[in-house]
Amino acid sequence: MRYTPAGLPAFDLSLKHESQVSESGQVRRVSLEIRAVAIGDITRRLQALPIGSTGTFAGFLSAMRSGRGTLFHVTEFE
């Protein structure tokens, strides 16, 4: 847990997705890990999750401050 310059709580995390999909009639394994951040009241709920928990996350993508890479901003989760 950290705080933004505006004093809002911010929680940095990593999200991992794994699944299998069909592409051109072939089964393909999909795996992705992405850096994420949650800002505001949602941080307390996320911080309480045990490492390795599963869930459904919603939000938006943005460029990282360095301009290199993508950051997923978590705005909701179940």
Secondary structure, DSSP 8 states (H G I E B T S, - for coil): -EE-TTS-EEEEEEEEEEEEEEETTEEEEEEEEEEEEEESTHHHHHHTS-TT----EEEEEEE-TTSSSEEEEEEEE-
